[in-house]
Amino acid sequence: MALYIGVMSGTSLDGIDIAIVDFKQNKTKVVSTETFPFDPDLRNELYKLITKGTSNLNQLGQLDMALGYSYSKAINNLLLNAGLNASDITAIGCHGQTIYHAPNAQFPFSMQIGNAHVIAEKTGIDTIADFRQRDVILGGQGAPLVPAFHQDMFHSDTENRVIVNIGGIANITVLQADLSQDVMGFDTGPGNVLIDEWYQQHHQDSFYDKNGEWSANGVVDKDLLDRFLTDAFFHQPAPKSTGREYFNLVWLSNHLAAIDRPISAQDIQMTLVKLTAITVMDAISYYAPNTDIVYVCGGGSHNQILMQELQTCSTSLTVETTDKLGLAPDAVEACAFAWLAMRTHQHLAGNLPAVTGASSASILGAIYPSNIAS
């Protein structure tokens, strides 16, 4: 076996997704996956840091370490549940928690926390982290990085496929059946981030709108939707990426303030659902008009109303989840970072310049060796 572990916690802060994957003989086999909930206090502190965009150095350092310990505990629990030992694993690939993404700054960067020294020490497994920075240094967006894995895992010789990942931010990967065509991928805009944040403003006891039940009682406000769609990001050409730094409650409040009449909270929620759906499907229509089928992964795949809206926005396409391809929607990104760890461990490039805009392909990440002598 050639076992790797992938760890992912995305902008939705809905949990820590971990996957154990076997890449023996260039074949991908998922051995075990599980999602572990955040400690509530840790989640709250991460949420405050990400939404405010500011912190003192002590708070930042404490959160970096605390998240490293949280990742380590989840990894060790999954190994125990799977009946495996640290010695069975070649390496861990940990994306970390993005706290600020600024690929277009004067000095571009993308910052993730979740201390990899802690992970390597507490698991006894070599850990690979900080995947985005090399791509950014090469002039790329640093995200999305998962399209390379999507190509390896989901390409079909007979179907033109699009993989849609709906986490806090939504992104697409265009997989043409013709392998001579470059893979394309980019962020389309908000996924769950605005939907979740608006829901939390009206429900103190829950983080998300389960199955889209609250939004289902609202209707799309066309004036508000049209205003959302004037945002420059939606008209920016690929490659492009974004995050909570841009799409957040301030962004939403500014648009709401420009509408000179009251709109019910549930109508706003339904309009946000429509915004995610229409920006995803418009991107597919523009960049991949010959698509045969769309497969959705990420937390958004569980929102039944969002899934219905994706289908409504393009009646000519079938919209499924990656369950149909043999991989649970919640496991895809964790598996991708196991794959990226494998690529780095084997000194192979992990990014796709056609996706991120980097000047060249590159080995990604930094390796943090465990303290166990081989």
C-alpha positions as CSV (number, residue, x, y, z in Angstrom):
1,M,0.0,0.0,0.0
2,A,1.0,3.7,-0.6
3,L,-1.2,5.4,2.0
4,Y,-1.5,9.1,2.4
5,I,-3.8,11.2,4.6
6,G,-5.5,14.4,3.4
7,V,-6.8,17.1,5.7
8,M,-9.1,19.9,4.7
9,S,-11.1,22.5,6.6
10,G,-12.6,25.0,4.3
11,T,-14.1,28.5,4.4
12,S,-17.4,27.2,5.6
13,L,-15.8,26.1,8.9
14,D,-18.3,23.1,8.9
15,G,-15.7,20.6,10.1
16,I,-12.4,18.9,9.6
17,D,-12.6,16.5,6.6
18,I,-9.9,13.7,6.7
19,A,-9.3,11.0,4.1
20,I,-6.9,8.0,4.0
21,V,-6.2,7.2,0.4
22,D,-4.1,4.5,-1.3
23,F,-2.3,5.5,-4.4
24,K,-0.6,2.1,-5.1
25,Q,0.4,1.6,-8.8
26,N,-1.1,5.0,-9.8
27,K,-4.6,3.8,-8.8
28,T,-6.6,5.8,-6.3
29,K,-8.5,3.9,-3.7
30,V,-10.2,5.6,-0.8
31,V,-9.6,3.6,2.4
32,S,-11.4,5.7,5.0
33,T,-13.0,9.1,5.3
34,E,-14.6,11.0,8.2
35,T,-15.6,14.5,9.1
36,F,-14.8,15.7,12.7
37,P,-16.6,18.7,14.2
38,F,-14.6,21.7,15.4
39,D,-14.4,22.3,19.1
40,P,-17.1,25.1,19.4
41,D,-14.7,27.6,21.1
42,L,-12.0,27.0,18.4
43,R,-14.6,27.4,15.6
44,N,-15.8,30.7,17.1
45,E,-12.3,32.1,17.4
46,L,-11.5,31.1,13.8
47,Y,-14.7,32.6,12.6
48,K,-13.9,35.9,14.4
49,L,-10.4,36.0,13.0
50,I,-11.5,35.2,9.4
51,T,-14.5,37.6,9.4
52,K,-12.7,40.5,11.1
53,G,-9.4,40.0,9.2
54,T,-7.4,41.3,12.2
55,S,-5.8,39.8,15.2
56,N,-3.0,40.4,17.7
57,L,0.1,38.2,17.3
58,N,-0.6,36.3,20.5
59,Q,-4.1,35.3,19.3
60,L,-2.8,34.3,15.9
61,G,-0.1,32.2,17.3
62,Q,-2.4,30.5,19.8
63,L,-5.0,29.7,17.1
64,D,-2.2,28.3,14.8
65,M,-1.1,25.9,17.5
66,A,-4.6,25.0,18.7
67,L,-5.7,24.1,15.2
68,G,-2.6,22.0,14.7
69,Y,-3.5,20.0,17.9
70,S,-7.1,19.7,16.7
71,Y,-6.0,18.4,13.3
72,S,-3.7,15.9,15.0
73,K,-6.4,14.6,17.3
74,A,-8.8,14.1,14.3
75,I,-6.0,12.3,12.3
76,N,-5.2,10.0,15.2
77,N,-8.9,9.2,15.7
78,L,-9.4,8.3,12.1
79,L,-6.3,6.0,12.2
80,L,-7.7,4.3,15.2
81,N,-11.1,3.9,13.6
82,A,-9.5,2.5,10.5
83,G,-7.3,0.0,12.4
84,L,-4.1,1.6,11.0
85,N,-0.9,2.9,12.6
86,A,1.2,5.9,11.9
87,S,3.8,3.7,10.4
88,D,1.3,2.6,7.7
89,I,1.1,6.2,6.4
90,T,3.6,7.7,4.0
91,A,2.7,11.4,4.6
92,I,-0.1,13.8,5.5
93,G,-1.2,16.6,3.2
94,C,-2.8,19.4,5.2
95,H,-4.3,22.4,3.5
96,G,-4.8,24.3,6.7
97,Q,-7.4,26.9,7.5
98,T,-7.3,29.9,5.2
99,I,-7.4,33.1,7.2
100,Y,-6.5,35.5,4.4
101,H,-6.1,35.1,0.6
102,A,-4.5,38.0,-1.3
103,P,-3.1,36.8,-4.6
104,N,-3.4,40.2,-6.2
105,A,-1.7,42.2,-3.4
106,Q,1.5,44.2,-4.0
107,F,3.3,41.3,-2.4
108,P,0.9,38.4,-3.1
109,F,0.2,35.8,-0.5
110,S,-2.2,33.2,0.8
111,M,-2.1,32.5,4.5
112,Q,-3.2,29.3,6.2
113,I,-2.9,28.2,9.8
114,G,-2.8,24.8,11.6
115,N,0.7,24.3,12.7
116,A,2.3,21.5,10.7
117,H,5.1,21.0,13.3
118,V,2.4,20.0,15.8
119,I,0.8,17.6,13.3
120,A,4.1,15.9,12.5
121,E,5.0,15.6,16.1
122,K,1.7,14.5,17.5
123,T,0.9,12.0,14.7
124,G,4.4,10.7,14.1
125,I,3.9,11.1,10.4
126,D,5.7,13.4,7.9
127,T,3.4,16.3,7.1
128,I,3.2,18.5,4.0
129,A,1.6,21.9,4.3
130,D,1.6,25.4,2.9
131,F,0.5,24.2,-0.6
132,R,-0.6,27.6,-2.1
133,Q,2.4,29.8,-1.6
134,R,4.7,28.4,-4.4
135,D,2.0,28.9,-7.0
136,V,1.4,32.4,-5.8
137,I,5.1,33.2,-6.0
138,L,5.0,32.0,-9.6
139,G,2.3,34.5,-10.4
140,G,-0.6,32.2,-9.9
141,Q,-3.8,32.6,-7.8
142,G,-2.7,29.8,-5.4
143,A,-6.3,28.4,-5.8
144,P,-8.1,26.3,-6.7
145,L,-5.5,23.5,-6.5
146,V,-8.0,20.6,-6.6
147,P,-8.5,20.6,-10.4
148,A,-5.4,18.5,-10.9
149,F,-6.8,15.8,-8.6
150,H,-10.2,16.1,-10.3
151,Q,-8.5,15.4,-13.7
152,D,-6.8,12.3,-12.2
153,M,-9.9,11.0,-10.4
154,F,-12.8,12.0,-12.6
155,H,-11.8,12.4,-16.2
156,S,-13.9,10.5,-18.7
157,D,-13.0,9.6,-22.3
158,T,-16.6,9.7,-23.3
159,E,-18.1,12.7,-21.3
160,N,-17.3,16.3,-21.1
161,R,-17.6,16.8,-17.3
162,V,-17.6,19.8,-15.0
163,I,-16.8,19.2,-11.3
164,V,-18.4,21.9,-9.1
165,N,-17.0,22.3,-5.6
166,I,-19.4,24.3,-3.3
167,G,-17.7,25.1,-0.1
168,G,-17.7,28.6,1.3
169,I,-16.5,29.7,-2.1
170,A,-17.6,27.8,-5.3
171,N,-15.2,26.7,-8.0
172,I,-15.5,24.7,-11.1
173,T,-13.1,22.3,-12.9
174,V,-13.7,21.7,-16.7
175,L,-12.7,18.2,-17.8
176,Q,-12.9,17.7,-21.5
177,A,-13.0,14.2,-22.8
178,D,-10.3,15.2,-25.3
179,L,-7.1,15.1,-23.3
180,S,-5.4,17.5,-25.7
181,Q,-7.6,20.3,-24.1
182,D,-6.2,21.9,-21.0
183,V,-8.0,21.5,-17.8
184,M,-9.7,24.8,-16.7
185,G,-10.7,25.7,-13.2
186,F,-11.4,28.8,-11.2
187,D,-13.5,30.3,-8.4
188,T,-17.0,31.4,-9.6
189,G,-17.9,33.4,-6.5
190,P,-19.7,32.7,-3.2
191,G,-20.7,29.2,-2.5
192,N,-22.1,28.8,1.0
193,V,-20.4,31.7,2.6
194,L,-23.1,34.3,2.2
195,I,-25.9,31.8,2.6
196,D,-24.4,30.6,5.9
197,E,-23.6,34.0,7.2
198,W,-27.0,35.5,6.5
199,Y,-28.7,32.4,8.1
200,Q,-26.5,32.8,11.2
201,Q,-27.7,36.4,11.5
202,H,-31.2,35.1,12.1
203,H,-30.5,31.7,13.8
204,Q,-28.2,31.8,16.8
205,D,-28.4,28.1,17.5
206,S,-27.2,26.8,14.1
207,F,-24.5,27.4,11.5
208,Y,-26.3,26.5,8.3
209,D,-29.6,26.2,6.6
210,K,-30.2,22.4,6.7
211,N,-31.4,21.2,3.3
212,G,-32.1,24.8,2.4
213,E,-35.4,24.6,4.4
214,W,-35.4,28.3,5.5
215,S,-34.6,29.6,2.0
216,A,-37.4,27.4,0.5
217,N,-39.9,29.7,2.2
218,G,-38.5,32.7,0.4
219,V,-38.6,33.9,-3.2
220,V,-35.9,35.4,-5.4
221,D,-35.8,39.2,-5.4
222,K,-34.9,40.0,-9.0
223,D,-33.8,43.6,-8.3
224,L,-31.4,42.4,-5.6
225,L,-30.1,39.5,-7.7
226,D,-29.5,41.8,-10.6
227,R,-27.6,44.2,-8.3
228,F,-25.4,41.3,-7.0
229,L,-24.6,40.3,-10.5
230,T,-23.1,43.7,-11.4
231,D,-20.2,42.9,-9.1
232,A,-16.9,43.1,-11.0
233,F,-15.7,39.7,-9.8
234,F,-18.4,37.9,-11.8
235,H,-17.2,39.6,-15.0
236,Q,-13.5,39.1,-14.4
237,P,-11.9,36.6,-16.7
238,A,-10.3,33.4,-15.5
239,P,-8.0,32.5,-13.8
240,K,-9.4,34.0,-10.7
241,S,-9.9,33.2,-7.0
242,T,-11.6,34.8,-4.1
243,G,-12.5,34.3,-0.4
244,R,-14.3,35.7,2.7
245,E,-12.0,38.8,2.4
246,Y,-14.3,39.8,-0.5
247,F,-17.6,38.1,-0.2
248,N,-18.9,38.7,3.4
249,L,-21.6,40.4,5.3
250,V,-20.2,43.9,4.5
251,W,-20.4,43.1,0.8
252,L,-24.0,41.9,1.3
253,S,-25.0,44.9,3.5
254,N,-23.7,47.4,0.9
255,H,-25.9,45.8,-1.8
256,L,-28.9,45.7,0.5
257,A,-28.5,49.4,1.4
258,A,-28.8,50.3,-2.3
259,I,-32.3,48.7,-2.5
260,D,-34.7,51.4,-1.4
261,R,-37.4,49.1,0.0
262,P,-37.5,46.3,2.6
263,I,-36.8,42.7,1.6
264,S,-37.7,39.8,3.9
265,A,-34.9,37.8,5.4
266,Q,-36.0,34.6,3.7
267,D,-36.3,36.3,0.3
268,I,-32.7,37.5,0.8
269,Q,-31.7,34.0,1.7
270,M,-33.3,32.6,-1.4
271,T,-31.7,35.3,-3.6
272,L,-28.3,34.3,-2.2
273,V,-29.0,30.7,-3.1
274,K,-29.9,31.8,-6.6
275,L,-26.7,33.9,-6.8
276,T,-24.5,30.9,-6.1
277,A,-26.4,28.7,-8.6
278,I,-26.5,31.3,-11.4
279,T,-22.9,32.3,-11.2
280,V,-21.8,28.7,-11.2
281,M,-24.0,27.7,-14.2
282,D,-23.2,31.0,-16.1
283,A,-19.5,30.2,-15.8
284,I,-20.1,26.7,-17.1
285,S,-22.2,28.0,-20.0
286,Y,-19.5,30.5,-20.9
287,Y,-16.3,28.5,-20.5
288,A,-17.6,25.0,-21.1
289,P,-20.7,25.1,-23.4
290,N,-20.2,21.5,-24.6
291,T,-20.5,20.1,-21.1
292,D,-22.4,16.8,-20.9
293,I,-22.9,16.5,-17.1
294,V,-22.2,18.4,-13.9
295,Y,-21.0,16.7,-10.7
296,V,-21.2,18.6,-7.4
297,C,-19.1,18.1,-4.3
298,G,-18.6,20.0,-1.1
299,G,-21.0,21.0,1.6
300,G,-23.3,22.7,-0.9
301,S,-24.3,19.3,-2.3
302,H,-26.4,18.8,0.8
303,N,-28.5,21.9,0.3
304,Q,-31.4,20.5,-1.7
305,I,-32.7,23.9,-2.7
306,L,-29.3,24.9,-4.0
307,M,-29.1,21.7,-6.0
308,Q,-32.5,22.3,-7.5
309,E,-31.5,25.8,-8.4
310,L,-28.4,24.6,-10.1
311,Q,-30.6,22.3,-12.2
312,T,-33.1,25.1,-12.9
313,C,-30.4,27.4,-14.2
314,S,-29.5,24.9,-16.9
315,T,-32.3,22.6,-17.9
316,S,-30.2,21.1,-20.7
317,L,-27.6,19.6,-18.2
318,T,-27.9,16.9,-15.7
319,V,-26.7,17.9,-12.2
320,E,-25.5,15.0,-9.9
321,T,-23.2,14.7,-6.9
322,T,-19.8,13.0,-7.0
323,D,-21.5,10.1,-5.2
324,K,-22.3,9.0,-8.8
325,L,-18.6,8.8,-9.5
326,G,-17.9,6.7,-6.4
327,L,-16.6,9.5,-4.1
328,A,-18.7,11.1,-1.4
329,P,-19.0,14.9,-1.9
330,D,-17.6,15.7,1.6
331,A,-14.5,13.6,1.0
332,V,-13.3,15.0,-2.4
333,E,-11.2,17.9,-1.1
334,A,-9.5,15.8,1.7
335,C,-8.7,13.2,-0.9
336,A,-7.3,15.9,-3.1
337,F,-4.8,17.0,-0.5
338,A,-3.8,13.4,0.1
339,W,-3.1,13.3,-3.7
340,L,-1.2,16.6,-3.5
341,A,0.9,15.2,-0.6
342,M,1.7,12.2,-2.8
343,R,2.8,14.4,-5.7
344,T,5.1,16.4,-3.4
345,H,6.5,13.3,-1.8
346,Q,7.4,12.0,-5.3
347,H,8.8,15.3,-6.4
348,L,6.0,15.9,-8.9
349,A,4.2,19.1,-9.8
350,G,0.9,19.7,-8.1
351,N,-0.5,22.8,-9.7
352,L,-1.9,23.3,-13.2
353,P,-0.7,26.7,-14.7
354,A,-3.7,26.8,-17.0
355,V,-5.9,26.8,-13.9
356,T,-4.1,29.1,-11.5
357,G,-2.2,31.4,-14.0
358,A,1.2,30.4,-12.6
359,S,4.1,30.9,-14.9
360,S,5.1,27.2,-14.6
361,A,4.1,23.9,-12.9
362,S,5.8,23.4,-9.5
363,I,6.2,21.0,-6.6
364,L,4.0,22.4,-3.9
365,G,4.2,22.7,-0.2
366,A,6.8,22.4,2.6
367,I,7.7,19.1,4.2
368,Y,7.7,18.8,8.0
369,P,9.4,15.5,9.0
370,S,8.1,13.5,11.9
371,N,10.5,13.0,14.9
372,I,10.6,9.3,14.4
373,A,13.8,8.0,13.0
374,S,13.4,5.8,9.9
